[in-house]
Amino acid sequence: MKLTDVFPSRYLQAADLQGKEVRVTIADIQMEEMNDGKDKPVLSFTGKEKTLVLNKVNANTIADMYGDELEQWVGKGILLYPTRVDFQGKRVDAIRVKFIQPPPRQTGRGAPPKPQQQAPRGGMQEFARGGPAKPQHDERNPPPDDHYPDNAEYNDEVPF
């Protein structure tokens, strides 16, 4: 028997994702007072029981995708994944929101504009030669996951 079975949490934890990426739809956002007395945004998801307390990293990632107006996030899809992070000098399990580039907005004037290519870290000479720019990935910007197209089914195999 696991400790989480004895003392279940209503909040989503990294272990609840069972080592998988899970695509969910934001159903609601509420501000809740945490044990430290601070209010934090808490997301609930369509078809899921547990909620996710947003930290600043995850909130900023969602804001990068959908804007900083919280109400506009309702009905939008996000991809959650478990990872390990440094927190207060310790390595701990955590949940992160994977950045997914939203589709470009149509302006009504034909095709959306092409994104501008940025100079790679190798400098302007490599950029001028048309050399391949290697994307810089980090915790907030993991490599893209091509098997999650915009119209993908959400992963309901992971119960939480």
N, C-alpha and C positions, 0 to 999 in steps of 0.2 A: 504494500500500500504506500502511495506517495503522500508526502506532506501536503501537496496541493489538493489531494482528494479529501484530506481531513479538514483543511482550512481553505475552501475554494474562494477565489477572488472574483468580484464582478468585473474587474478590469483585466484587459487582455495582457498577457505576459508572453515573452519570447517562446517559452516552452509550448504555449497553446498553438503555435504555428507549425509544430511538429517538423521543424527543419525545412519547411517549404515556403515558397513565395505564395501569397494568397491575394487575389484581386477581390476587392470589396467595393461596395457602393455606399457613400456617406448618406445616412438617413436623417441625421440630426446632429446639432452641435449645441451643447449646454455648457455653461460655466458652472463649475463645482468647486466647493472649498475642500482643499486637501488637508491631510493631517498637520501640515506645517502652517495652516491658517491662510495660505495663499490660494486665490482662485485660479483655476486652469481650465482651458477648453477641453471638453471630453466629447469624442466622436462616438456616435452609435452607427451601426451598419445594418443595411437591409438584410433580413434573414439571419442575423447573428444575435446571440444573447449578450456577449461581453462587449464592453466599451473600451476605447483607447484614450488614455490621458495623453494629451499632446505635450511634448517638450518643445523647446524652441527650434531645435534642428528639424523635427518633423513638421512643425507648423510652417517654418520657412520654406520647406520643400513643397508643401501643398500650395502655399502662397505663390511660389514661383510658377506653378502650373496653372492656377485658377484665380489668382489675384488675392489681395489682402482683405477683401470683404468676406467675412466668415459665412454669411448667409448664402453667398454664391457657390459655396462648396457642396451644398446639399444636392444630392442626385448625381454627383460626379464620382467617377471611379478612381481608386488609388490602388497601388500595389504595395503590400506589406511584406517585409522579409526579416528573418531573424539574423542577427549578427552579434559580434562581440565588440565592445567599446571600452575605452578608459573612462572611468567615472570615480572621482575623488581618490585618485591614485590606485584604483583597483580595476582589473579587467572583469567586466560583467556582461551578461547576456542582455540584449536589447532588441527592440523592434525599430526598424527604420522604414520610412516611406521612400520607395524608389521613384526618382524623377522620371516622368514619362512626358516627352514633348507633346503638348496638345496640338491637334491639327491646326494649321494656319487658318486665320479668319479670311473668309472670302469678302473682298471689297466690292464685288459687283462689277469689277473691271477686268474680267478674264482670270487667268491663272494667278495664284499668289506669287509674290516676288521670290526670287531665288535667294537663299541665305548667302550672306557674304562669307567668303573664305577668310579665315584668320591666319596670320603668320604663325608657323610652328615655332617651337622653342629653339630649333636649329638656327633661326635667324632669317633675315630677309633674303639672303642669297638662295637658300633652299626653297623659300616661298616663291621667289621669282622664277626658279627653274621648274616650278610646278610640282615640287617634291611632295610626297604624301605627308600630310599633317597628322601626327599621331595624337589622338584624343587624350586629354588628361582626365583620368578617372580618379575619384576619391570616394569617401564614404557618402557624401551628399550627391555625387554624380557617378553612380556605378555604371559599368558598361551597359549598353542597350540590350534588351532582351527581345530578339526578333520574334519569338514565339508568342507574344502578347499583342496581336493587332488590335486596333481600336474597337473592333466589333467582337472581340473574343468573349467567350463565355466566362463567367466568374467562377472561381474555384470554390465549389461548395463541398469538396471532399474533406476539408479540414474543419471539423466542428469546433466552435467556441462560442 
